[in-house]
Amino acid sequence: MPAGFPDFRLGNVLATSFTGTLSERHGDAVERIPTPHRLADWLAVNGLAVDSCTTAQLALARELRESIHAAATAAAIQDALPAAAVQVINDRSTQGRAAAILTPEGERRWRLSSASRVEDALGVIAADAISVIAGERDGKLALCASPTCQAAFFDTSQSRTRKWCDMNTCGNRQKKARFNANQRKSPRSAE
């Protein structure tokens, strides 16, 4: 990854990974797609390579990201889905022209239109969000237990009790804070 940009936080679910391009929403927010080129990088890493990306397309992507986050958060807490967020997700889903293809290895890949447009990639992300939010997959939407993160994530653990969007970041940070707090409470005996 180019210097100066935070690493991408990649997950197994496209839509919630996309919302993770803005992390620490309730703390010092970290924007992981600050430029059009960086959005193109994220799309490529996620199998949705595009030829180019404009500032206007970056704005569309961020609007979709925030709409998915709002709808996924509402679904996770079993609240009504925000109408404006649903409209953006539906609009992006219908505006894309991507097709699912099956590889010889038996995997699904996405083929974007011949121009490899950002709108096509956003359509794939929106369709993925619809599938997750509609409950069509085995798993459940949850919110990260980190008070500064609270990202929506898709829990596919067997017990469906996962607490963190990412154990390597939020989970470890919380465990370290708990450990340090316990160390301060119980000083070691002199040896």
C-alpha positions as a Python dict, from the first residue, in 0.01 Angstrom:
ca = {
    (1, 'M'): (0, 0, 0),
    (2, 'P'): (127, 350, -72),
    (3, 'A'): (284, 533, 219),
    (4, 'G'): (66, 789, 389),
    (5, 'F'): (-257, 588, 370),
    (6, 'P'): (-392, 365, 645),
    (7, 'D'): (-417, -5, 561),
    (8, 'F'): (-746, -142, 438),
    (9, 'R'): (-940, -350, 687),
    (10, 'L'): (-1053, -640, 474),
    (11, 'G'): (-1322, -881, 581),
    (12, 'N'): (-1519, -1167, 435),
    (13, 'V'): (-1833, -966, 360),
    (14, 'L'): (-1801, -707, 85),
    (15, 'A'): (-2065, -463, 210),
    (16, 'T'): (-1945, -444, 570),
    (17, 'S'): (-1582, -435, 458),
    (18, 'F'): (-1677, -135, 248),
    (19, 'T'): (-1827, 43, 549),
    (20, 'G'): (-1494, -26, 720),
    (21, 'T'): (-1325, 220, 485),
    (22, 'L'): (-1424, 474, 752),
    (23, 'S'): (-1325, 342, 1092),
    (24, 'E'): (-1330, 474, 1446),
    (25, 'R'): (-1652, 660, 1363),
    (26, 'H'): (-1706, 755, 1729),
    (27, 'G'): (-1345, 849, 1801),
    (28, 'D'): (-1076, 994, 1577),
    (29, 'A'): (-1227, 883, 1245),
    (30, 'V'): (-988, 719, 998),
    (31, 'E'): (-1077, 768, 629),
    (32, 'R'): (-925, 484, 428),
    (33, 'I'): (-1046, 606, 85),
    (34, 'P'): (-951, 975, 92),
    (35, 'T'): (-887, 1002, -283),
    (36, 'P'): (-1043, 863, -601),
    (37, 'H'): (-727, 660, -666),
    (38, 'R'): (-751, 506, -321),
    (39, 'L'): (-1111, 398, -388),
    (40, 'A'): (-990, 234, -710),
    (41, 'D'): (-723, 54, -502),
    (42, 'W'): (-986, -74, -256),
    (43, 'L'): (-1211, -194, -537),
    (44, 'A'): (-919, -377, -703),
    (45, 'V'): (-822, -549, -378),
    (46, 'N'): (-1182, -669, -351),
    (47, 'G'): (-1205, -810, -704),
    (48, 'L'): (-1386, -510, -854),
    (49, 'A'): (-1105, -343, -1051),
    (50, 'V'): (-1206, -27, -1235),
    (51, 'D'): (-1027, 167, -1507),
    (52, 'S'): (-1043, 501, -1327),
    (53, 'C'): (-1229, 693, -1059),
    (54, 'T'): (-1335, 1057, -1041),
    (55, 'T'): (-1405, 1282, -745),
    (56, 'A'): (-1778, 1261, -824),
    (57, 'Q'): (-1762, 879, -820),
    (58, 'L'): (-1578, 891, -487),
    (59, 'A'): (-1865, 1103, -352),
    (60, 'L'): (-2116, 842, -477),
    (61, 'A'): (-1913, 569, -309),
    (62, 'R'): (-1900, 753, 23),
    (63, 'E'): (-2275, 819, 8),
    (64, 'L'): (-2331, 446, -49),
    (65, 'R'): (-2089, 356, 232),
    (66, 'E'): (-2271, 578, 480),
    (67, 'S'): (-2611, 450, 365),
    (68, 'I'): (-2501, 88, 410),
    (69, 'H'): (-2362, 174, 753),
    (70, 'A'): (-2688, 344, 857),
    (71, 'A'): (-2907, 58, 730),
    (72, 'A'): (-2681, -215, 872),
    (73, 'T'): (-2669, -38, 1209),
    (74, 'A'): (-3049, -12, 1216),
    (75, 'A'): (-3082, -379, 1121),
    (76, 'A'): (-2830, -483, 1389),
    (77, 'I'): (-3029, -309, 1662),
    (78, 'Q'): (-3359, -419, 1505),
    (79, 'D'): (-3470, -65, 1433),
    (80, 'A'): (-3653, 63, 1125),
    (81, 'L'): (-3428, 104, 824),
    (82, 'P'): (-3371, 471, 734),
    (83, 'A'): (-3570, 545, 418),
    (84, 'A'): (-3300, 771, 270),
    (85, 'A'): (-3034, 502, 319),
    (86, 'V'): (-3256, 236, 161),
    (87, 'Q'): (-3314, 464, -139),
    (88, 'V'): (-2940, 520, -194),
    (89, 'I'): (-2866, 147, -165),
    (90, 'N'): (-3145, 61, -410),
    (91, 'D'): (-3039, 335, -654),
    (92, 'R'): (-2676, 217, -659),
    (93, 'S'): (-2785, -145, -698),
    (94, 'T'): (-2998, -73, -1004),
    (95, 'Q'): (-2746, 163, -1167),
    (96, 'G'): (-2466, -93, -1184),
    (97, 'R'): (-2414, -327, -1480),
    (98, 'A'): (-2212, -612, -1335),
    (99, 'A'): (-2263, -982, -1386),
    (100, 'A'): (-2175, -1272, -1159),
    (101, 'I'): (-1960, -1530, -1335),
    (102, 'L'): (-1849, -1875, -1223),
    (103, 'T'): (-1478, -1951, -1248),
    (104, 'P'): (-1344, -2297, -1344),
    (105, 'E'): (-1246, -2330, -975),
    (106, 'G'): (-1611, -2297, -875),
    (107, 'E'): (-1583, -1946, -733),
    (108, 'R'): (-1806, -1647, -805),
    (109, 'R'): (-1636, -1343, -957),
    (110, 'W'): (-1783, -1018, -1079),
    (111, 'R'): (-1749, -897, -1433),
    (112, 'L'): (-1801, -524, -1467),
    (113, 'S'): (-1913, -357, -1790),
    (114, 'S'): (-1651, -318, -2060),
    (115, 'A'): (-1566, 30, -1931),
    (116, 'S'): (-1511, -105, -1576),
    (117, 'R'): (-1709, 177, -1425),
    (118, 'V'): (-1712, 264, -1056),
    (119, 'E'): (-2092, 266, -1072),
    (120, 'D'): (-2085, -103, -1169),
    (121, 'A'): (-1865, -186, -870),
    (122, 'L'): (-2091, 17, -640),
    (123, 'G'): (-2386, -181, -776),
    (124, 'V'): (-2217, -505, -666),
    (125, 'I'): (-2150, -361, -320),
    (126, 'A'): (-2511, -239, -291),
    (127, 'A'): (-2647, -578, -397),
    (128, 'D'): (-2426, -743, -136),
    (129, 'A'): (-2558, -503, 128),
    (130, 'I'): (-2916, -585, 28),
    (131, 'S'): (-2845, -956, 69),
    (132, 'V'): (-2692, -907, 414),
    (133, 'I'): (-2947, -657, 548),
    (134, 'A'): (-3240, -861, 414),
    (135, 'G'): (-3119, -1160, 615),
    (136, 'E'): (-3058, -1382, 313),
    (137, 'R'): (-2728, -1515, 450),
    (138, 'D'): (-2643, -1740, 740),
    (139, 'G'): (-2518, -1500, 1005),
    (140, 'K'): (-2631, -1184, 1177),
    (141, 'L'): (-2549, -817, 1170),
    (142, 'A'): (-2388, -689, 1488),
    (143, 'L'): (-2213, -375, 1609),
    (144, 'C'): (-1853, -366, 1727),
    (145, 'A'): (-1830, -347, 2107),
    (146, 'S'): (-1552, -88, 2087),
    (147, 'P'): (-1700, 245, 2204),
    (148, 'T'): (-1495, 437, 1947),
    (149, 'C'): (-1570, 205, 1655),
    (150, 'Q'): (-1922, 59, 1669),
    (151, 'A'): (-1887, -60, 1309),
    (152, 'A'): (-2154, -287, 1169),
    (153, 'F'): (-2017, -630, 1088),
    (154, 'F'): (-2161, -963, 978),
    (155, 'D'): (-2114, -1231, 1244),
    (156, 'T'): (-2084, -1579, 1098),
    (157, 'S'): (-1935, -1738, 1410),
    (158, 'Q'): (-2107, -2057, 1520),
    (159, 'S'): (-2252, -1897, 1835),
    (160, 'R'): (-2322, -1557, 1671),
    (161, 'T'): (-2168, -1386, 1975),
    (162, 'R'): (-1867, -1214, 1820),
    (163, 'K'): (-1801, -875, 1984),
    (164, 'W'): (-1549, -704, 1760),
    (165, 'C'): (-1554, -601, 1396),
    (166, 'D'): (-1189, -707, 1379),
    (167, 'M'): (-1007, -896, 1652),
    (168, 'N'): (-670, -768, 1529),
    (169, 'T'): (-766, -405, 1586),
    (170, 'C'): (-1069, -336, 1805),
    (171, 'G'): (-1056, -665, 1994),
    (172, 'N'): (-687, -645, 2076),
    (173, 'R'): (-716, -277, 2169),
    (174, 'Q'): (-997, -354, 2415),
    (175, 'K'): (-819, -657, 2562),
    (176, 'K'): (-502, -453, 2610),
    (177, 'A'): (-696, -173, 2782),
    (178, 'R'): (-867, -425, 3012),
    (179, 'F'): (-530, -589, 3092),
    (180, 'N'): (-369, -252, 3170),
    (181, 'A'): (-663, -152, 3391),
    (182, 'N'): (-634, -479, 3583),
    (183, 'Q'): (-258, -426, 3623),
    (184, 'R'): (-319, -84, 3778),
    (185, 'K'): (-583, -224, 4016),
    (186, 'S'): (-369, -511, 4149),
    (187, 'P'): (-5, -406, 4191),
    (188, 'R'): (242, -692, 4199),
    (189, 'S'): (371, -800, 4537),
    (190, 'A'): (736, -719, 4606),
    (191, 'E'): (966, -1008, 4538),
}
